[in-house]
Amino acid sequence: MSANQTTKHILIVDRDVASVEPLRQKLTDAGFSVRAITDSAAAVSAVAERPPHLVIIDWNMPGFAALEVIQSARRARVPQAVRLIILSALAAEQDIVTGLNLGADDYIAKPFSVREVIARVAALLRVRRGDGGEHPDTIAIDELVLEAATNRVTARGRQLNVRGVEYRLLEFLMSHPGRTFNRNQLLAHVWGDTAGVDERTVDVNVQRLRRILAEPGYEAYIQTVRGFGYRFAAPGAIA
């Protein structure tokens, strides 16, 4: 991490201190500011006092404690949405879908590889402007407008609740209108590191994004190209 880059603050919420200590240390070594908390109530307070850039949370905390922390992170008043990674001993497809539907940017099953988690953290918090490959600050297609500076998406003047992975997926596709990407390409560009990530993750998030875009009538802009992948284009614009 360069000296002029703002240090990213990460909050780890997990009861098992021993299991996350190597992760905390490696993230610190990588230049992040990291705080580990074992109590959900303390975590909620920590998020309110100093909203982190990213929360890594153990999904298997007692009761609905993890959900409370997640909701607190989502309510945080910061310029950009707090990123969220769920760690869990539950690895069934339905568990992953549930976690993603709660707004998680990523879902990692335990036991996890520290190197893999760090790669995914770096992908979520990567700086995408000023590196020669930035996306436009504002992308507008048929009154669907994405403002990269504020992570704001509007459709015909009305703001949409697009966040996390869905936001990054929409931003990437809208930045390349008419171009088709297969699932592996989308995983690489949107998720950053594909190790241990199933291609079905792309399908799940595409469906979620379509549901968000459905109310203002833009769901058909996320097109399925049979046997290959997905593209963003106005219906009928490409044969």
N, C-alpha and C positions, 0 to 999 in steps of 0.2 A: 504494500500500500504506500503510495507516494506521500511525501511529507506535507504537500499542499492539499491533500484530500481529507475531507472531514471524516473523523473517526466514526464508524458506525457502531451503535450501541446494541448489544444483543442480550436478551433476557432468557435464561434457561430455567424452566420450571419442572422439577423432577424430584420425587421423593428419594430416589436412589442416588445419593451423592457420589458413591464410588464409581458408578457406571458412567456418569457424565463428567467426572473430573478430567479424564484425558481429553474429552471434547472441549471443555472449558479452557484447558491449558493450550491446546492446539489453536483454538480460535484466537486466544490472546496473543500467541506467538505470530499469528497471521496478521496482527495489527488491529483487531477488533477490541472494543471495550466490552467486556463480558461480566455479567453478574448472574450467579446461580442461586436460586431460591427453592426451598423444599416445601414451603407452605403456600397454599393457593390464596389465602386471604392476604398474606404479605405480598404476593405477586400482584394481586389486584391493586393494592396500594402503590406498589412500585411503578406499575404502568401509568397510574394517574399522576404520580409525582414527576416521573420522567419517562414519557412515552419512548419505548425503544424503537429502533428501526426494524427489528425482527424478534419474534418470540418463538422459542423452541420449547414445546410443552409435551409432557407425558400424558397421553390420553387416558391412561388407566389409573388416574387419581380417584380417591374415594368419592362416591356420589356424583354430583354434577359440578364438582369443584373446577375441573378443567374447562367446562363450558363457561363458567363465570369469568375465568381469566380471558378466554377467547372473546367473550362479549365486551369485556373491559378494553381489550386491545382494539376492537373494532370501533368503539366509541371514542377512542383517543383523538383529540383535536390537534392534528399535525398536518403539515402541508401535503405529505404523501402517506398513503395507507400503510399501517404497520403490517409487515410481512409475517406469515405464520407457517411454521413447520410442526406437524404433529408427529411425535414418536409413539409407537404403540407395539405391544406384544401381539396385537390382533392384526393378522395379515390377510384375512379373507377379503374377497372383492367387495362385499357389501360394507365391510368396515371401512375400507378405503373410500368408497363412494360416500358413505356417511360423513367421514372427515372432510372430504372435498366440498360436500354440500353445505357444511358449516362455515365455509369460507377459507379453508386452509389452502395455502399456496402449494404445499407439498406434504406428502405422507410417507414416512419412513418406518419400516418395520424393525422391531428389535429381534435379535441383537443386530446392531448396526455397525457399519464400517466408519470409523472416525474420518477417514479420508473422503469417503463418499458424502458424508454430511457436510463437511467443509466445502466440498465442491458445489454442493447444492446451495449452501449459504452464499457462496461467492456469486453463483448464478443469479440468485434472487436480488442480491444487493449490488450487482455490477453497475458501474457507471457507464451509461450508454451514449452520453453526449461528449463531444470533444475528443473522440478517439478515432475520428476519420470514418466511422461507420454509424453515425447518429441517425435517428429517425427525425422527420420533420417535427417542429414544435406543434403544428396544427395540421390535422388531416381531415378533410371534408369531402364526403361522397354522398350526393343526393340528400343533403340536410342531415346526414349522420356525421357528427363532428367529434373528433377526439383531440383533446388538448393535452399534449404530453407534459407540459410544464406543471400542470395541476392534477394530472391523472383524472381529468373530467371528461365524461362522454355525454353528449346531448343528442337527442333525436327530435327534429322539428322544434327546437328550442326548449325541450323538456329534458332535465337531467336524468340519466339512467344509472342504476346501481350496478356498475361494472367495476369489479375490483379483483385483486389477486391474479391468479393464473388467467382468468377470463379476460382481464384487462390487457395483460401482456400478449395473449393470443390474438385479441382483436387488433391491438396496435401493430403486431407483426404482419397480420394478413392485410390490414388496410394500407400498410406501407408498401405492399407489393400487389396492388390490385390486378386481378386477372391471372396471376401466376399460381400454378398448382404446386403444392408441397405434399410429399408423402409424410407418413406419421413419424418416421425416424428423423426427417428434416425438421419437422415441427418440434419434436422433443429436443433436438440439439439447439435450435434457435430460441425457443421459448423457455424450456426448462433448464437449458445450459449443460447439464450433465445427464447422460442417459443410463448410467450404470444402475441396474436394479429397477428401472422404471419400465413398466409394461406399456406397450403401444395402446392398450385399451384406455390408458389415462387420457390420451388425446381425444378419443371418442367421447368419453365422459364429459370432458370440459367443453368440447364442441357442442354437445347437446345442451349443457347448462348455458352456454353463451347464446345459443339459438333461443332458448326460453326467455332470456333477458331481452333479446331483440324482438321477440314476437309481438309484444304489446304495441309498439310503435310501427310494426309492420316491416321489420328489416331481417327477419329470420332467414328468408330465402337468399340473402346476400352471402351467407356462409354456405357455399355449394359443395356437395360431395361429388368427387370425380371417381366413378366406380373403378375399382381395381388399382387406384393410385393414392388418392388422399383428398385434400380440401383446398379450396381457393375462395377468395373474396371478390365478388363481382356482382353488378346489378343483374337481376334476372333478365335473361334474353340478350345480355350484352355480348356473351361469348357463345358461339354455336357449339 
